[in-house]
Amino acid sequence: MDEKPSARRGPDVCSLRYGLAVVMHLSNLSMITQRVSLSIAIIAMVNGTQQPAPANASADRPLQDPSGPIGEFHAGSSVYAWSPETQGILFSSISYGILLTLIPSGYLAGIFGAKHMLGAGLLASSLLSLCTPLAADLGVSLVMVIRVAQGMAQGMAWTGQFTIWAKWAPPLERSKLTSIAGSGAALGSSLILCVGGLISQALGWPFIFYIFGGLGCVCCLLWFTVIYDDPMGHPCISLREQEHIVSSLAQQAMARCLPLWAIFSGFFSHFWLCTVIVTYLPTYVSSVLHVSIRESGVLSALPFVAASTCTVLGGQLADFLLSRDLLGLLTVRKLFSALGLLLPSLCAVALPFVASSYMTTVVLLILIPGTSNLCDSGFIINTLDIAPRYASFLMGISRGFGLLAGIISSTATGFLISQDSASGWRHVFFLAAAVNLFGLVFYLTFGRAELQDWAKERTLTRL
């Protein structure tokens, strides 16, 4: 049977915990813009129409060629002879960094506090983003190092968020609060893809990194001012809200726990397709729809407008179904997981067959991230249901599976499309759909929503 959380209510939208969700939304927006910056800037950084470089030419050396299609970019911006394989490794290198810090950051967040872990990660990621243009001039190897280090910084920031929500989010508001905070990633992807092309055309591609790196530094000031690890220690929280949070919240993860493995498989499947879309959408739109970088940026941004909207609406709908007792908690988690894995798979499989139709392709590209983000109210927050006290640690492991999928999918996509563009994209989307279906079947079979026995330890411990 589904376990129903208490229906007791406290202060609502104007409360401090919703303010924290907004601040975390802005922080996620900032980090994802820094992560996706390379995806939109790469179109201007790499001259895809040039002839292969001579055997003795260096891929690290910037090319200065104001003629041809590159002429539409800001004059004076460097152009590099990076192959599709090199670009695939660059795209995935940030995931290597995130993978290195996911689990350690879960422990460190419990020792030093999530506020300092997330703030330091956001600041480091922002400073590294500001250094990326200089690194590109010095060599592609240095860019890879920068991206790995940036991934390590962002891994620290992503993981610690669930340490905060484990202490701040009441059970009936988890979907709302985490969806508000999480939608910043989708909105940030939309923002960078929409304006990145305009920035590149007007100011030059380095300013993509300068502007969004600077934005992250500004968000750090807001983060360290507003965010606190625990509602008990926040100087501005009301007694009523503090009592409501503490009374509504209830560590040791078991390797043989199938509900946990169901969550891990869901993360792996979800991140596989999402990483392909976030990383390669500008390249796909540019190569398949044959549009300019400005149109490519705008078209690439549209899917993430839908994703941001669906994330918030999905969270609202999930909590509505729970609060009205229309569906049980387990049913809601499996329903939104199924919608978030099955619908984008169908759209991805259909994409290669409608490549000749501009409008249909755009609609399907919009639907993939939009429907995929319904998972935010499914298995993505399932650790808060089955083991709230270990949510940060388990989220680190979960995102580790997701980032592993991102590393494999980004690198594999680069190699597949370098062989043959048409068949390569078809194989990319078919493979992503197959991975999604595997994750869906596993989660529907073994997913649970009740608090697990090994997570019922009442003694307060720290990871």
Rosetta blueprint (number, residue, H / E / L):
1 M L
2 D L
3 E L
4 K L
5 P L
6 S L
7 A L
8 R L
9 R L
10 G L
11 P L
12 D L
13 V L
14 C L
15 S L
16 L H
17 R H
18 Y H
19 G H
20 L H
21 A H
22 V H
23 V H
24 M H
25 H H
26 L H
27 S H
28 N H
29 L H
30 S H
31 M H
32 I H
33 T H
34 Q H
35 R H
36 V H
37 S H
38 L H
39 S H
40 I H
41 A H
42 I H
43 I H
44 A H
45 M H
46 V E
47 N L
48 G L
49 T L
50 Q L
51 Q L
52 P L
53 A L
54 P L
55 A L
56 N L
57 A L
58 S L
59 A L
60 D L
61 R L
62 P E
63 L E
64 Q L
65 D L
66 P L
67 S L
68 G H
69 P H
70 I H
71 G H
72 E H
73 F L
74 H L
75 A L
76 G L
77 S L
78 S L
79 V E
80 Y E
81 A L
82 W L
83 S L
84 P H
85 E H
86 T H
87 Q H
88 G H
89 I H
90 L H
91 F H
92 S H
93 S H
94 I H
95 S H
96 Y H
97 G H
98 I H
99 L H
100 L H
101 T H
102 L H
103 I H
104 P H
105 S H
106 G H
107 Y H
108 L H
109 A H
110 G H
111 I H
112 F H
113 G L
114 A H
115 K H
116 H H
117 M H
118 L H
119 G H
120 A H
121 G H
122 L H
123 L H
124 A H
125 S H
126 S H
127 L H
128 L H
129 S H
130 L H
131 C H
132 T H
133 P H
134 L H
135 A H
136 A H
137 D H
138 L H
139 G L
140 V H
141 S H
142 L H
143 V H
144 M H
145 V H
146 I H
147 R H
148 V H
149 A H
150 Q H
151 G H
152 M H
153 A H
154 Q H
155 G H
156 M H
157 A H
158 W H
159 T H
160 G H
161 Q H
162 F H
163 T H
164 I H
165 W H
166 A H
167 K H
168 W H
169 A L
170 P L
171 P H
172 L H
173 E H
174 R H
175 S H
176 K H
177 L H
178 T H
179 S H
180 I H
181 A H
182 G H
183 S H
184 G H
185 A H
186 A H
187 L H
188 G H
189 S H
190 S H
191 L H
192 I H
193 L H
194 C H
195 V H
196 G H
197 G H
198 L H
199 I H
200 S H
201 Q H
202 A H
203 L L
204 G L
205 W L
206 P H
207 F H
208 I H
209 F H
210 Y H
211 I H
212 F H
213 G H
214 G H
215 L H
216 G H
217 C H
218 V H
219 C H
220 C H
221 L H
222 L H
223 W H
224 F H
225 T H
226 V H
227 I L
228 Y L
229 D L
230 D L
231 P H
232 M H
233 G H
234 H L
235 P L
236 C L
237 I L
238 S L
239 L H
240 R H
241 E H
242 Q H
243 E H
244 H H
245 I H
246 V H
247 S H
248 S H
249 L L
250 A L
251 Q L
252 Q L
253 A L
254 M L
255 A L
256 R L
257 C L
258 L H
259 P H
260 L H
261 W H
262 A H
263 I H
264 F H
265 S H
266 G H
267 F H
268 F H
269 S H
270 H H
271 F H
272 W H
273 L H
274 C H
275 T H
276 V H
277 I H
278 V H
279 T H
280 Y H
281 L H
282 P H
283 T H
284 Y H
285 V H
286 S H
287 S H
288 V H
289 L L
290 H L
291 V L
292 S L
293 I H
294 R H
295 E H
296 S H
297 G H
298 V H
299 L H
300 S H
301 A H
302 L H
303 P H
304 F H
305 V H
306 A H
307 A H
308 S H
309 T H
310 C H
311 T H
312 V H
313 L H
314 G H
315 G H
316 Q H
317 L H
318 A H
319 D H
320 F H
321 L H
322 L H
323 S H
324 R L
325 D L
326 L L
327 L L
328 G L
329 L H
330 L H
331 T H
332 V H
333 R H
334 K H
335 L H
336 F H
337 S H
338 A H
339 L H
340 G H
341 L H
342 L H
343 L H
344 P H
345 S H
346 L H
347 C H
348 A H
349 V H
350 A H
351 L H
352 P H
353 F H
354 V H
355 A L
356 S L
357 S L
358 Y H
359 M H
360 T H
361 T H
362 V H
363 V H
364 L H
365 L H
366 I H
367 L H
368 I H
369 P H
370 G H
371 T H
372 S H
373 N H
374 L H
375 C H
376 D H
377 S H
378 G L
379 F H
380 I H
381 I H
382 N L
383 T H
384 L H
385 D H
386 I H
387 A L
388 P H
389 R H
390 Y H
391 A H
392 S H
393 F H
394 L H
395 M H
396 G H
397 I H
398 S H
399 R H
400 G H
401 F H
402 G H
403 L H
404 L H
405 A H
406 G H
407 I H
408 I H
409 S H
410 S H
411 T H
412 A H
413 T H
414 G H
415 F H
416 L H
417 I H
418 S H
419 Q H
420 D L
421 S H
422 A H
423 S H
424 G H
425 W H
426 R H
427 H H
428 V H
429 F H
430 F H
431 L H
432 A H
433 A H
434 A H
435 V H
436 N H
437 L H
438 F H
439 G H
440 L H
441 V H
442 F H
443 Y H
444 L H
445 T H
446 F H
447 G L
448 R L
449 A L
450 E L
451 L L
452 Q L
453 D H
454 W H
455 A H
456 K L
457 E L
458 R L
459 T L
460 L L
461 T L
462 R L
463 L L
